[in-house]
Amino acid sequence: MSDPIRTGRRRWVLPLVSALVAMVASAGLAAAATPTDGVIVLPDASSAEGIAKGAGATFYAGDLLGGDIFRGDLQRGTAELFIDAPAGRMAVGMFADVRHRLLFVAGGPGAAYVYDTGSGAPVADYQLGGTSASFINDVVVTGEGAWFTDSLSGRLFLVPISRAGVPVPSAIEIPLTGPAAAIAGEFNLNGITATPNGDTLIVAHTANGALCTVDPSTGASESITGVSVPGVDGIVLEAGRLWAVQGSANSVARVRLSPDLGSGVIEETITDTDFQFPTTTIRFGNHLAVVNGKFDTGFPPTADHYEVVLVSR
């Protein structure tokens, strides 16, 4: 995402405008049918950046500069305000821990938040690295807990989750070594994902246009060779393939990774006429759900609406 400047907030909720709903209705399909390519507008969002996959067809998306969280249904093509965040919060990357009914949200300058996905109630807040020394950008949850990236320094933060499914009160700082630790530009570490067993993390390095593996037990990182993804933002891993969002290129790169994750090949560059500086994505069946950040309008962005774009891939 771009420079973290705070802007004003709009607090009223407009009726949902969803091109996807209209498409489904005109085709005479049931609401629970397979999703069709189209858009899901986030009602009255002042900006957008992160997205997380919940249970079933549920997704969560955030108002970057307002901190609010929307909850929607990818099959029905709907979204509504779920969490009206307190003033002063941001919502950058996010990840839904379906097992423990928790939503972890990267909060930008030195902050992270955890919400209950059932009620939307706040569960925990964290100060990570100081408001001027860190920008908490994205998060993934493994069996150990929630791993947060810091775009201003070569480190991750881990919030362990207890056996009872409760985030512990204090986070652990994990200094990185190797290419993922490089400070090469304004935004460095950004998106993060993990292998299914949690033994390896994969991070996106925006300034270097690179992907790196990280050993979570040591913080040691290595480059994934053969892959150049300039301006990379959010990433998602599924079945040996990784999707990397490149906002300034209005595209998502689909990368086939080697079994050892040491190298990769870009198989396809996915574009869509509805993309407008995309930021993050999730997988849903054979679809990508991609958030439009619209940073091409400036920062703060000045678009009149923000949406999730569904594309079949």
GIDADA-V756356 format. One record per run of one state. SS is the DSSP state (H for helix, E for strand, - for the rest). FROM is the first residue (numbers start at 0). LEN is the number of residues. If there is no record, write none. Layout:
ss:SS from:FROM len:LEN
ss:SS from:FROM len:LEN
This chain:
ss:- from:0 len:18
ss:H from:18 len:9
ss:- from:27 len:10
ss:E from:37 len:4
ss:- from:41 len:9
ss:E from:50 len:3
ss:- from:53 len:4
ss:E from:57 len:5
ss:- from:62 len:6
ss:E from:68 len:5
ss:- from:73 len:4
ss:E from:77 len:6
ss:- from:83 len:10
ss:E from:93 len:4
ss:- from:97 len:4
ss:E from:101 len:5
ss:- from:106 len:1
ss:E from:107 len:2
ss:- from:109 len:1
ss:E from:110 len:6
ss:- from:116 len:5
ss:E from:121 len:6
ss:- from:127 len:7
ss:E from:134 len:7
ss:- from:141 len:3
ss:E from:144 len:6
ss:- from:150 len:4
ss:E from:154 len:7
ss:- from:161 len:5
ss:E from:166 len:1
ss:- from:167 len:4
ss:E from:171 len:4
ss:- from:175 len:1
ss:E from:176 len:1
ss:- from:177 len:1
ss:H from:178 len:3
ss:- from:181 len:7
ss:E from:188 len:6
ss:- from:194 len:5
ss:E from:199 len:6
ss:- from:205 len:4
ss:E from:209 len:6
ss:- from:215 len:4
ss:E from:219 len:4
ss:- from:223 len:1
ss:E from:224 len:1
ss:- from:225 len:6
ss:E from:231 len:7
ss:- from:238 len:2
ss:E from:240 len:6
ss:H from:246 len:3
ss:- from:249 len:1
ss:E from:250 len:7
ss:- from:257 len:5
ss:E from:262 len:8
ss:- from:270 len:7
ss:E from:277 len:7
ss:- from:284 len:2
ss:E from:286 len:6
ss:- from:292 len:2
ss:H from:294 len:3
ss:- from:297 len:9
ss:E from:306 len:6
ss:- from:312 len:1
